[in-house]
Each structure stands twice: as structure tokens, then as C-alpha cells.
Amino acid sequence: MAKEIITVEGMSCDHCKQAVEGALTNLNGITTAEVNLSEGNVTVDYDPSQVTTNSMKDAIEDQGYDVK
Ligand SMILES: [Cu+2]
């Protein structure tokens, strides 16, 4: 398993948190995704053989947020 912290712009409330966490945990290979609203990032635990960080970024951007 690997861990990645992704900086996400535009998350402001609990709805944003749920949207980003939900989009990520829907991807195969992601065990947990936890948004930190005050820091503007999401910490993801994942299996690198099943999912790439690019797929995570696409999933976040599909929800309308910008990934740094
Ligand atoms: Cu929001």
C-alpha cells in the first residue's frame, strides 16, 4: 500500500469533502480517502498496482475541483 497527499483547490464545506472522498473511494485500489478542509488536501491510501495518482486527480477534477 502507498499513501499520497493531494492538494485540492476549491473545497470549502462538508459537501465538498464528501464529493471528493466519494469520488476517490469509488476507484478500485483506494482503501481510504480523507479530506482535510482546513489544509485543502486529501490523504489517500491506495494500492499502486491498481490505481495511479493521475486517475485520482482525474476523479477529483471530474467533481469540479482543481488539483495542484
Ligand atoms: Cu462545498
N, CA, C, O and the ligand as a Tripos MOL2 file, in Angstrom:
@<TRIPOS>MOLECULE
protein
  273   271    69     0     0
PROTEIN
NO_CHARGES

@<TRIPOS>ATOM
      1 N           0.8440   -1.2000    0.0000 N.3       1 MET1
      2 CA          0.0000    0.0000    0.0000 C.3       1 MET1
      3 C           0.8750    1.2430    0.0000 C.2       1 MET1
      4 O           2.0050    1.2310    0.4860 O.2       1 MET1
      5 N           0.3340    2.2990   -0.5480 N.am      2 ALA2
      6 CA          1.0490    3.5630   -0.5880 C.3       2 ALA2
      7 C           0.1270    4.6660   -0.1050 C.2       2 ALA2
      8 O          -1.0920    4.5100   -0.0400 O.2       2 ALA2
      9 N           0.7510    5.7880    0.2340 N.am      3 LYS3
     10 CA         -0.0160    6.9370    0.7090 C.3       3 LYS3
     11 C           0.3640    8.1440   -0.1320 C.2       3 LYS3
     12 O           1.5310    8.3550   -0.4620 O.2       3 LYS3
     13 N          -0.6480    8.9290   -0.4690 N.am      4 GLU4
     14 CA         -0.4120   10.1270   -1.2620 C.3       4 GLU4
     15 C          -1.2350   11.2620   -0.6600 C.2       4 GLU4
     16 O          -2.3990   11.0800   -0.3020 O.2       4 GLU4
     17 N          -0.6100   12.4340   -0.5550 N.am      5 ILE5
     18 CA         -1.3600   13.6140   -0.1080 C.3       5 ILE5
     19 C          -1.5010   14.5340   -1.3060 C.2       5 ILE5
     20 O          -0.5030   15.0110   -1.8470 O.2       5 ILE5
     21 N          -2.7330   14.7870   -1.7240 N.am      6 ILE6
     22 CA         -3.0020   15.5840   -2.9120 C.3       6 ILE6
     23 C          -3.6040   16.9270   -2.4960 C.2       6 ILE6
     24 O          -4.5810   16.9800   -1.7490 O.2       6 ILE6
     25 N          -3.0080   17.9960   -2.9870 N.am      7 THR7
     26 CA         -3.5500   19.3260   -2.7150 C.3       7 THR7
     27 C          -4.7110   19.6010   -3.6660 C.2       7 THR7
     28 O          -4.5770   19.4560   -4.8810 O.2       7 THR7
     29 N          -5.8460   19.9980   -3.1060 N.am      8 VAL8
     30 CA         -7.0550   20.2320   -3.8960 C.3       8 VAL8
     31 C          -7.5510   21.6510   -3.6280 C.2       8 VAL8
     32 O          -7.6850   22.0640   -2.4760 O.2       8 VAL8
     33 N          -7.8200   22.3800   -4.6890 N.am      9 GLU9
     34 CA         -8.3220   23.7390   -4.5340 C.3       9 GLU9
     35 C          -9.8300   23.7690   -4.7000 C.2       9 GLU9
     36 O         -10.3840   23.0580   -5.5390 O.2       9 GLU9
     37 N         -10.4940   24.5930   -3.9010 N.am     10 GLY10
     38 CA        -11.9150   24.8390   -4.0880 C.3      10 GLY10
     39 C         -12.8270   24.1010   -3.1330 C.2      10 GLY10
     40 O         -14.0470   24.2500   -3.2020 O.2      10 GLY10
     41 N         -12.2530   23.3030   -2.2380 N.am     11 MET11
     42 CA        -13.1060   22.6130   -1.2660 C.3      11 MET11
     43 C         -13.3850   23.5510   -0.0960 C.2      11 MET11
     44 O         -12.4630   24.1060    0.5010 O.2      11 MET11
     45 N         -14.6710   23.7220    0.2250 N.am     12 SER12
     46 CA        -14.9800   24.7120    1.2570 C.3      12 SER12
     47 C         -15.9150   24.1840    2.3320 C.2      12 SER12
     48 O         -16.0150   24.7970    3.3950 O.2      12 SER12
     49 N         -16.5900   23.0950    2.1050 N.am     13 CYS13
     50 CA        -17.5800   22.6710    3.0920 C.3      13 CYS13
     51 C         -17.6870   21.1540    3.1090 C.2      13 CYS13
     52 O         -16.9650   20.4580    2.3960 O.2      13 CYS13
     53 N         -18.5970   20.6550    3.9300 N.am     14 ASP14
     54 CA        -18.7440   19.2250    4.0890 C.3      14 ASP14
     55 C         -19.1830   18.5370    2.8110 C.2      14 ASP14
     56 O         -18.8260   17.3860    2.5590 O.2      14 ASP14
     57 N         -19.9590   19.2470    2.0040 N.am     15 HIS15
     58 CA        -20.3740   18.6800    0.7200 C.3      15 HIS15
     59 C         -19.1490   18.4150   -0.1550 C.2      15 HIS15
     60 O         -19.0510   17.3580   -0.7790 O.2      15 HIS15
     61 N         -18.2320   19.3530   -0.2030 N.am     16 CYS16
     62 CA        -17.0070   19.1840   -0.9880 C.3      16 CYS16
     63 C         -16.2250   17.9810   -0.4770 C.2      16 CYS16
     64 O         -15.7340   17.1620   -1.2540 O.2      16 CYS16
     65 N         -16.1210   17.8950    0.8390 N.am     17 LYS17
     66 CA        -15.3900   16.7900    1.4670 C.3      17 LYS17
     67 C         -15.9920   15.4540    1.0310 C.2      17 LYS17
     68 O         -15.2720   14.5440    0.6210 O.2      17 LYS17
     69 N         -17.3300   15.3480    1.1260 N.am     18 GLN18
     70 CA        -17.9990   14.0960    0.7480 C.3      18 GLN18
     71 C         -17.8070   13.7990   -0.7400 C.2      18 GLN18
     72 O         -17.5890   12.6500   -1.1220 O.2      18 GLN18
     73 N         -17.8880   14.8320   -1.5750 N.am     19 ALA19
     74 CA        -17.7880   14.6360   -3.0240 C.3      19 ALA19
     75 C         -16.4120   14.0940   -3.3930 C.2      19 ALA19
     76 O         -16.2930   13.1560   -4.1810 O.2      19 ALA19
     77 N         -15.3760   14.6930   -2.8150 N.am     20 VAL20
     78 CA        -14.0030   14.2780   -3.1530 C.3      20 VAL20
     79 C         -13.7040   12.8960   -2.5740 C.2      20 VAL20
     80 O         -13.1450   12.0360   -3.2540 O.2      20 VAL20
     81 N         -14.0790   12.6940   -1.3230 N.am     21 GLU21
     82 CA        -13.8240   11.3800   -0.7100 C.3      21 GLU21
     83 C         -14.5950   10.2860   -1.4430 C.2      21 GLU21
     84 O         -14.0740    9.1930   -1.6610 O.2      21 GLU21
     85 N         -15.8440   10.5860   -1.8220 N.am     22 GLY22
     86 CA        -16.6690    9.5920   -2.5120 C.3      22 GLY22
     87 C         -16.1020    9.2440   -3.8780 C.2      22 GLY22
     88 O         -16.0560    8.0740   -4.2590 O.2      22 GLY22
     89 N         -15.6680   10.2660   -4.6180 N.am     23 ALA23
     90 CA        -15.1270   10.0240   -5.9560 C.3      23 ALA23
     91 C         -13.8810    9.1530   -5.8670 C.2      23 ALA23
     92 O         -13.6630    8.2840   -6.7120 O.2      23 ALA23
     93 N         -13.0670    9.3840   -4.8480 N.am     24 LEU24
     94 CA        -11.8230    8.6210   -4.7180 C.3      24 LEU24
     95 C         -12.0770    7.1970   -4.2610 C.2      24 LEU24
     96 O         -11.5040    6.2560   -4.8100 O.2      24 LEU24
     97 N         -12.9340    7.0290   -3.2550 N.am     25 THR25
     98 CA        -13.1440    5.6660   -2.7490 C.3      25 THR25
     99 C         -13.9230    4.8190   -3.7470 C.2      25 THR25
    100 O         -13.9640    3.5970   -3.6060 O.2      25 THR25
    101 N         -14.5470    5.4410   -4.7570 N.am     26 ASN26
    102 CA        -15.1760    4.6760   -5.8370 C.3      26 ASN26
    103 C         -14.1630    4.0210   -6.7600 C.2      26 ASN26
    104 O         -14.4980    3.0750   -7.4720 O.2      26 ASN26
    105 N         -12.9340    4.5090   -6.7570 N.am     27 LEU27
    106 CA        -11.9080    3.9450   -7.6350 C.3      27 LEU27
    107 C         -11.3860    2.6400   -7.0510 C.2      27 LEU27
    108 O         -11.1530    2.5320   -5.8470 O.2      27 LEU27
    109 N         -11.2070    1.6510   -7.9210 N.am     28 ASN28
    110 CA        -10.5980    0.4030   -7.4710 C.3      28 ASN28
    111 C          -9.1890    0.6760   -6.9690 C.2      28 ASN28
    112 O          -8.4400    1.4340   -7.5850 O.2      28 ASN28
    113 N          -8.8320    0.0620   -5.8540 N.am     29 GLY29
    114 CA         -7.4800    0.1640   -5.3490 C.3      29 GLY29
    115 C          -7.3090    1.2300   -4.2910 C.2      29 GLY29
    116 O          -6.2370    1.3390   -3.6970 O.2      29 GLY29
    117 N          -8.3460    2.0240   -4.0390 N.am     30 ILE30
    118 CA         -8.2420    3.0450   -2.9970 C.3      30 ILE30
    119 C          -8.9510    2.5490   -1.7470 C.2      30 ILE30
    120 O         -10.1440    2.2450   -1.7650 O.2      30 ILE30
    121 N          -8.1940    2.4750   -0.6690 N.am     31 THR31
    122 CA         -8.7440    1.9670    0.5790 C.3      31 THR31
    123 C          -9.4490    3.0810    1.3420 C.2      31 THR31
    124 O         -10.6120    2.9510    1.7220 O.2      31 THR31
    125 N          -8.7270    4.1780    1.5600 N.am     32 THR32
    126 CA         -9.3350    5.2930    2.2760 C.3      32 THR32
    127 C          -8.9290    6.6110    1.6340 C.2      32 THR32
    128 O          -7.8440    6.7380    1.0680 O.2      32 THR32
    129 N          -9.8150    7.5770    1.7350 N.am     33 ALA33
    130 CA         -9.5360    8.9370    1.2790 C.3      33 ALA33
    131 C         -10.0980    9.8650    2.3440 C.2      33 ALA33
    132 O         -11.2840    9.8030    2.6690 O.2      33 ALA33
    133 N          -9.2400   10.7270    2.8860 N.am     34 GLU34
    134 CA         -9.6850   11.6130    3.9530 C.3      34 GLU34
    135 C          -9.3030   13.0470    3.6280 C.2      34 GLU34
    136 O          -8.1270   13.3930    3.5180 O.2      34 GLU34
    137 N         -10.3440   13.8790    3.4770 N.am     35 VAL35
    138 CA        -10.1380   15.2910    3.1690 C.3      35 VAL35
    139 C          -9.8620   16.0640    4.4450 C.2      35 VAL35
    140 O         -10.5190   15.8710    5.4690 O.2      35 VAL35
    141 N          -8.8670   16.9510    4.3580 N.am     36 ASN36
    142 CA         -8.6310   17.9360    5.4200 C.3      36 ASN36
    143 C          -9.0110   19.2880    4.8410 C.2      36 ASN36
    144 O          -8.2790   19.8600    4.0320 O.2      36 ASN36
    145 N         -10.1750   19.7970    5.2680 N.am     37 LEU37
    146 CA        -10.6850   21.0350    4.6630 C.3      37 LEU37
    147 C          -9.8070   22.2330    4.9890 C.2      37 LEU37
    148 O          -9.5780   23.0860    4.1320 O.2      37 LEU37
    149 N          -9.3100   22.3060    6.2280 N.am     38 SER38
    150 CA         -8.5380   23.4910    6.6150 C.3      38 SER38
    151 C          -7.1960   23.5380    5.8960 C.2      38 SER38
    152 O          -6.6670   24.6180    5.6310 O.2      38 SER38
    153 N          -6.6440   22.3700    5.5820 N.am     39 GLU39
    154 CA         -5.3700   22.3460    4.8510 C.3      39 GLU39
    155 C          -5.5700   22.2700    3.3430 C.2      39 GLU39
    156 O          -4.6250   22.4850    2.5840 O.2      39 GLU39
    157 N          -6.7910   21.9650    2.8970 N.am     40 GLY40
    158 CA         -7.0700   21.9000    1.4680 C.3      40 GLY40
    159 C          -6.3750   20.7390    0.7830 C.2      40 GLY40
    160 O          -5.8180   20.8820   -0.3050 O.2      40 GLY40
    161 N          -6.4150   19.5770    1.4430 N.am     41 ASN41
    162 CA         -5.8170   18.4150    0.7930 C.3      41 ASN41
    163 C          -6.6030   17.1590    1.1310 C.2      41 ASN41
    164 O          -7.4990   17.1530    1.9750 O.2      41 ASN41
    165 N          -6.2250   16.0940    0.4310 N.am     42 VAL42
    166 CA         -6.8340   14.7950    0.7110 C.3      42 VAL42
    167 C          -5.7180   13.7650    0.8070 C.2      42 VAL42
    168 O          -4.8250   13.7140   -0.0390 O.2      42 VAL42
    169 N          -5.7820   12.9530    1.8440 N.am     43 THR43
    170 CA         -4.8050   11.8900    2.0590 C.3      43 THR43
    171 C          -5.4190   10.5740    1.6000 C.2      43 THR43
    172 O          -6.4990   10.1930    2.0500 O.2      43 THR43
    173 N          -4.7280    9.8900    0.7070 N.am     44 VAL44
    174 CA         -5.2660    8.6820    0.0860 C.3      44 VAL44
    175 C          -4.3520    7.5020    0.4000 C.2      44 VAL44
    176 O          -3.1360    7.5790    0.2230 O.2      44 VAL44
    177 N          -4.9420    6.4290    0.8590 N.am     45 ASP45
    178 CA         -4.2250    5.1590    0.9890 C.3      45 ASP45
    179 C          -4.6450    4.2870   -0.1730 C.2      45 ASP45
    180 O          -5.8360    4.0680   -0.3940 O.2      45 ASP45
    181 N          -3.6620    3.7840   -0.9240 N.am     46 TYR46
    182 CA         -4.0180    3.0700   -2.1510 C.3      46 TYR46
    183 C          -3.0100    1.9860   -2.4960 C.2      46 TYR46
    184 O          -1.9070    1.9170   -1.9550 O.2      46 TYR46
    185 N          -3.4480    1.1380   -3.4320 N.am     47 ASP47
    186 CA         -2.6020    0.0720   -3.9450 C.3      47 ASP47
    187 C          -2.0660    0.5160   -5.3020 C.2      47 ASP47
    188 O          -2.8260    0.5800   -6.2680 O.2      47 ASP47
    189 N          -0.7740    0.8240   -5.3940 N.am     48 PRO48
    190 CA         -0.2210    1.3790   -6.6400 C.3      48 PRO48
    191 C          -0.3170    0.4150   -7.8230 C.2      48 PRO48
    192 O          -0.1620    0.8430   -8.9670 O.2      48 PRO48
    193 N          -0.5660   -0.8610   -7.5820 N.am     49 SER49
    194 CA         -0.7040   -1.7900   -8.7070 C.3      49 SER49
    195 C          -2.0950   -1.6990   -9.3230 C.2      49 SER49
    196 O          -2.3300   -2.2400  -10.4040 O.2      49 SER49
    197 N          -3.0240   -1.0170   -8.6420 N.am     50 GLN50
    198 CA         -4.4020   -0.9560   -9.1300 C.3      50 GLN50
    199 C          -4.8260    0.4350   -9.5840 C.2      50 GLN50
    200 O          -5.7340    0.5630  -10.4060 O.2      50 GLN50
    201 N          -4.1910    1.4680   -9.0680 N.am     51 VAL51
    202 CA         -4.6690    2.8180   -9.3740 C.3      51 VAL51
    203 C          -3.4880    3.7840   -9.3960 C.2      51 VAL51
    204 O          -2.5470    3.6490   -8.6140 O.2      51 VAL51
    205 N          -3.5490    4.7660  -10.3060 N.am     52 THR52
    206 CA         -2.4660    5.7410  -10.4190 C.3      52 THR52
    207 C          -2.9060    7.0780   -9.8240 C.2      52 THR52
    208 O          -4.0960    7.3540   -9.6690 O.2      52 THR52
    209 N          -1.9090    7.8960   -9.4980 N.am     53 THR53
    210 CA         -2.2620    9.2200   -8.9790 C.3      53 THR53
    211 C          -2.9510   10.0470  -10.0560 C.2      53 THR53
    212 O          -3.7630   10.9150   -9.7370 O.2      53 THR53
    213 N          -2.6430    9.7930  -11.3250 N.am     54 ASN54
    214 CA         -3.3480   10.5210  -12.3870 C.3      54 ASN54
    215 C          -4.8400   10.2140  -12.3830 C.2      54 ASN54
    216 O          -5.6580   11.1090  -12.5950 O.2      54 ASN54
    217 N          -5.1990    8.9510  -12.1430 N.am     55 SER55
    218 CA         -6.6160    8.5880  -12.0690 C.3      55 SER55
    219 C          -7.2850    9.3020  -10.9030 C.2      55 SER55
    220 O          -8.4360    9.7270  -11.0040 O.2      55 SER55
    221 N          -6.5580    9.4310   -9.7940 N.am     56 MET56
    222 CA         -7.1260   10.1360   -8.6300 C.3      56 MET56
    223 C          -7.3840   11.5920   -8.9780 C.2      56 MET56
    224 O          -8.4380   12.1450   -8.6620 O.2      56 MET56
    225 N          -6.4000   12.2070   -9.6380 N.am     57 LYS57
    226 CA         -6.5510   13.6210   -9.9930 C.3      57 LYS57
    227 C          -7.7210   13.8070  -10.9500 C.2      57 LYS57
    228 O          -8.4910   14.7570  -10.8110 O.2      57 LYS57
    229 N          -7.8580   12.9050  -11.9240 N.am     58 ASP58
    230 CA         -8.9930   12.9920  -12.8470 C.3      58 ASP58
    231 C         -10.3150   12.8890  -12.0880 C.2      58 ASP58
    232 O         -11.2520   13.6370  -12.3650 O.2      58 ASP58
    233 N         -10.3880   11.9660  -11.1360 N.am     59 ALA59
    234 CA        -11.6320   11.7670  -10.3870 C.3      59 ALA59
    235 C         -11.9860   13.0190   -9.5930 C.2      59 ALA59
    236 O         -13.1570   13.3850   -9.4850 O.2      59 ALA59
    237 N         -10.9640   13.6740   -9.0360 N.am     60 ILE60
    238 CA        -11.2100   14.8960   -8.2600 C.3      60 ILE60
    239 C         -11.6580   16.0200   -9.1870 C.2      60 ILE60
    240 O         -12.5940   16.7560   -8.8780 O.2      60 ILE60
    241 N         -10.9800   16.1450  -10.3270 N.am     61 GLU61
    242 CA        -11.3320   17.2110  -11.2640 C.3      61 GLU61
    243 C         -12.7240   16.9950  -11.8490 C.2      61 GLU61
    244 O         -13.4280   17.9620  -12.1390 O.2      61 GLU61
    245 N         -13.1280   15.7360  -12.0260 N.am     62 ASP62
    246 CA        -14.4830   15.4340  -12.5060 C.3      62 ASP62
    247 C         -15.5440   15.9780  -11.5470 C.2      62 ASP62
    248 O         -16.6710   16.2580  -11.9550 O.2      62 ASP62
    249 N         -15.1790   16.1260  -10.2740 N.am     63 GLN63
    250 CA        -16.1240   16.6750   -9.2950 C.3      63 GLN63
    251 C         -16.1170   18.2020   -9.2910 C.2      63 GLN63
    252 O         -16.9040   18.8200   -8.5760 O.2      63 GLN63
    253 N         -15.2500   18.8060  -10.0710 N.am     64 GLY64
    254 CA        -15.2460   20.2600  -10.1860 C.3      64 GLY64
    255 C         -14.2050   20.9790   -9.3670 C.2      64 GLY64
    256 O         -14.2850   22.1940   -9.1860 O.2      64 GLY64
    257 N         -13.2170   20.2410   -8.8620 N.am     65 TYR65
    258 CA        -12.1660   20.8650   -8.0560 C.3      65 TYR65
    259 C         -10.8410   20.8320   -8.8080 C.2      65 TYR65
    260 O         -10.6300   19.9920   -9.6820 O.2      65 TYR65
    261 N          -9.9680   21.7410   -8.4610 N.am     66 ASP66
    262 CA         -8.6780   21.8040   -9.1220 C.3      66 ASP66
    263 C          -7.6140   21.1080   -8.2770 C.2      66 ASP66
    264 O          -7.5590   21.2650   -7.0570 O.2      66 ASP66
    265 N          -6.7840   20.3440   -8.9530 N.am     67 VAL67
    266 CA         -5.6930   19.6450   -8.2890 C.3      67 VAL67
    267 C          -4.4000   20.3560   -8.6110 C.2      67 VAL67
    268 O          -4.1300   20.6780   -9.7680 O.2      67 VAL67
    269 N          -3.5980   20.6040   -7.5870 N.am     68 LYS68
    270 CA         -2.3030   21.2630   -7.7980 C.3      68 LYS68
    271 C          -1.2690   20.2220   -8.1670 C.2      68 LYS68
    272 O          -0.1060   20.5580   -8.3890 O.2      68 LYS68
    273 CU        -18.6570   22.6160   -0.5030 Cu       69 CU69
@<TRIPOS>BOND
     1     1     2 1
     2     2     3 1
     3     3     4 2
     4     3     5 am
     5     5     6 1
     6     6     7 1
     7     7     8 2
     8     7     9 am
     9     9    10 1
    10    10    11 1
    11    11    12 2
    12    11    13 am
    13    13    14 1
    14    14    15 1
    15    15    16 2
    16    15    17 am
    17    17    18 1
    18    18    19 1
    19    19    20 2
    20    19    21 am
    21    21    22 1
    22    22    23 1
    23    23    24 2
    24    23    25 am
    25    25    26 1
    26    26    27 1
    27    27    28 2
    28    27    29 am
    29    29    30 1
    30    30    31 1
    31    31    32 2
    32    31    33 am
    33    33    34 1
    34    34    35 1
    35    35    36 2
    36    35    37 am
    37    37    38 1
    38    38    39 1
    39    39    40 2
    40    39    41 am
    41    41    42 1
    42    42    43 1
    43    43    44 2
    44    43    45 am
    45    45    46 1
    46    46    47 1
    47    47    48 2
    48    47    49 am
    49    49    50 1
    50    50    51 1
    51    51    52 2
    52    51    53 am
    53    53    54 1
    54    54    55 1
    55    55    56 2
    56    55    57 am
    57    57    58 1
    58    58    59 1
    59    59    60 2
    60    59    61 am
    61    61    62 1
    62    62    63 1
    63    63    64 2
    64    63    65 am
    65    65    66 1
    66    66    67 1
    67    67    68 2
    68    67    69 am
    69    69    70 1
    70    70    71 1
    71    71    72 2
    72    71    73 am
    73    73    74 1
    74    74    75 1
    75    75    76 2
    76    75    77 am
    77    77    78 1
    78    78    79 1
    79    79    80 2
    80    79    81 am
    81    81    82 1
    82    82    83 1
    83    83    84 2
    84    83    85 am
    85    85    86 1
    86    86    87 1
    87    87    88 2
    88    87    89 am
    89    89    90 1
    90    90    91 1
    91    91    92 2
    92    91    93 am
    93    93    94 1
    94    94    95 1
    95    95    96 2
    96    95    97 am
    97    97    98 1
    98    98    99 1
    99    99   100 2
   100    99   101 am
   101   101   102 1
   102   102   103 1
   103   103   104 2
   104   103   105 am
   105   105   106 1
   106   106   107 1
   107   107   108 2
   108   107   109 am
   109   109   110 1
   110   110   111 1
   111   111   112 2
   112   111   113 am
   113   113   114 1
   114   114   115 1
   115   115   116 2
   116   115   117 am
   117   117   118 1
   118   118   119 1
   119   119   120 2
   120   119   121 am
   121   121   122 1
   122   122   123 1
   123   123   124 2
   124   123   125 am
   125   125   126 1
   126   126   127 1
   127   127   128 2
   128   127   129 am
   129   129   130 1
   130   130   131 1
   131   131   132 2
   132   131   133 am
   133   133   134 1
   134   134   135 1
   135   135   136 2
   136   135   137 am
   137   137   138 1
   138   138   139 1
   139   139   140 2
   140   139   141 am
   141   141   142 1
   142   142   143 1
   143   143   144 2
   144   143   145 am
   145   145   146 1
   146   146   147 1
   147   147   148 2
   148   147   149 am
   149   149   150 1
   150   150   151 1
   151   151   152 2
   152   151   153 am
   153   153   154 1
   154   154   155 1
   155   155   156 2
   156   155   157 am
   157   157   158 1
   158   158   159 1
   159   159   160 2
   160   159   161 am
   161   161   162 1
   162   162   163 1
   163   163   164 2
   164   163   165 am
   165   165   166 1
   166   166   167 1
   167   167   168 2
   168   167   169 am
   169   169   170 1
   170   170   171 1
   171   171   172 2
   172   171   173 am
   173   173   174 1
   174   174   175 1
   175   175   176 2
   176   175   177 am
   177   177   178 1
   178   178   179 1
   179   179   180 2
   180   179   181 am
   181   181   182 1
   182   182   183 1
   183   183   184 2
   184   183   185 am
   185   185   186 1
   186   186   187 1
   187   187   188 2
   188   187   189 am
   189   189   190 1
   190   190   191 1
   191   191   192 2
   192   191   193 am
   193   193   194 1
   194   194   195 1
   195   195   196 2
   196   195   197 am
   197   197   198 1
   198   198   199 1
   199   199   200 2
   200   199   201 am
   201   201   202 1
   202   202   203 1
   203   203   204 2
   204   203   205 am
   205   205   206 1
   206   206   207 1
   207   207   208 2
   208   207   209 am
   209   209   210 1
   210   210   211 1
   211   211   212 2
   212   211   213 am
   213   213   214 1
   214   214   215 1
   215   215   216 2
   216   215   217 am
   217   217   218 1
   218   218   219 1
   219   219   220 2
   220   219   221 am
   221   221   222 1
   222   222   223 1
   223   223   224 2
   224   223   225 am
   225   225   226 1
   226   226   227 1
   227   227   228 2
   228   227   229 am
   229   229   230 1
   230   230   231 1
   231   231   232 2
   232   231   233 am
   233   233   234 1
   234   234   235 1
   235   235   236 2
   236   235   237 am
   237   237   238 1
   238   238   239 1
   239   239   240 2
   240   239   241 am
   241   241   242 1
   242   242   243 1
   243   243   244 2
   244   243   245 am
   245   245   246 1
   246   246   247 1
   247   247   248 2
   248   247   249 am
   249   249   250 1
   250   250   251 1
   251   251   252 2
   252   251   253 am
   253   253   254 1
   254   254   255 1
   255   255   256 2
   256   255   257 am
   257   257   258 1
   258   258   259 1
   259   259   260 2
   260   259   261 am
   261   261   262 1
   262   262   263 1
   263   263   264 2
   264   263   265 am
   265   265   266 1
   266   266   267 1
   267   267   268 2
   268   267   269 am
   269   269   270 1
   270   270   271 1
   271   271   272 2
@<TRIPOS>SUBSTRUCTURE
     1 MET1         2 RESIDUE 1 A MET
     2 ALA2         6 RESIDUE 1 A ALA
     3 LYS3        10 RESIDUE 1 A LYS
     4 GLU4        14 RESIDUE 1 A GLU
     5 ILE5        18 RESIDUE 1 A ILE
     6 ILE6        22 RESIDUE 1 A ILE
     7 THR7        26 RESIDUE 1 A THR
     8 VAL8        30 RESIDUE 1 A VAL
     9 GLU9        34 RESIDUE 1 A GLU
    10 GLY10       38 RESIDUE 1 A GLY
    11 MET11       42 RESIDUE 1 A MET
    12 SER12       46 RESIDUE 1 A SER
    13 CYS13       50 RESIDUE 1 A CYS
    14 ASP14       54 RESIDUE 1 A ASP
    15 HIS15       58 RESIDUE 1 A HIS
    16 CYS16       62 RESIDUE 1 A CYS
    17 LYS17       66 RESIDUE 1 A LYS
    18 GLN18       70 RESIDUE 1 A GLN
    19 ALA19       74 RESIDUE 1 A ALA
    20 VAL20       78 RESIDUE 1 A VAL
    21 GLU21       82 RESIDUE 1 A GLU
    22 GLY22       86 RESIDUE 1 A GLY
    23 ALA23       90 RESIDUE 1 A ALA
    24 LEU24       94 RESIDUE 1 A LEU
    25 THR25       98 RESIDUE 1 A THR
    26 ASN26      102 RESIDUE 1 A ASN
    27 LEU27      106 RESIDUE 1 A LEU
    28 ASN28      110 RESIDUE 1 A ASN
    29 GLY29      114 RESIDUE 1 A GLY
    30 ILE30      118 RESIDUE 1 A ILE
    31 THR31      122 RESIDUE 1 A THR
    32 THR32      126 RESIDUE 1 A THR
    33 ALA33      130 RESIDUE 1 A ALA
    34 GLU34      134 RESIDUE 1 A GLU
    35 VAL35      138 RESIDUE 1 A VAL
    36 ASN36      142 RESIDUE 1 A ASN
    37 LEU37      146 RESIDUE 1 A LEU
    38 SER38      150 RESIDUE 1 A SER
    39 GLU39      154 RESIDUE 1 A GLU
    40 GLY40      158 RESIDUE 1 A GLY
    41 ASN41      162 RESIDUE 1 A ASN
    42 VAL42      166 RESIDUE 1 A VAL
    43 THR43      170 RESIDUE 1 A THR
    44 VAL44      174 RESIDUE 1 A VAL
    45 ASP45      178 RESIDUE 1 A ASP
    46 TYR46      182 RESIDUE 1 A TYR
    47 ASP47      186 RESIDUE 1 A ASP
    48 PRO48      190 RESIDUE 1 A PRO
    49 SER49      194 RESIDUE 1 A SER
    50 GLN50      198 RESIDUE 1 A GLN
    51 VAL51      202 RESIDUE 1 A VAL
    52 THR52      206 RESIDUE 1 A THR
    53 THR53      210 RESIDUE 1 A THR
    54 ASN54      214 RESIDUE 1 A ASN
    55 SER55      218 RESIDUE 1 A SER
    56 MET56      222 RESIDUE 1 A MET
    57 LYS57      226 RESIDUE 1 A LYS
    58 ASP58      230 RESIDUE 1 A ASP
    59 ALA59      234 RESIDUE 1 A ALA
    60 ILE60      238 RESIDUE 1 A ILE
    61 GLU61      242 RESIDUE 1 A GLU
    62 ASP62      246 RESIDUE 1 A ASP
    63 GLN63      250 RESIDUE 1 A GLN
    64 GLY64      254 RESIDUE 1 A GLY
    65 TYR65      258 RESIDUE 1 A TYR
    66 ASP66      262 RESIDUE 1 A ASP
    67 VAL67      266 RESIDUE 1 A VAL
    68 LYS68      270 RESIDUE 1 A LYS
    69 CU69       273 GROUP 0 **** ****
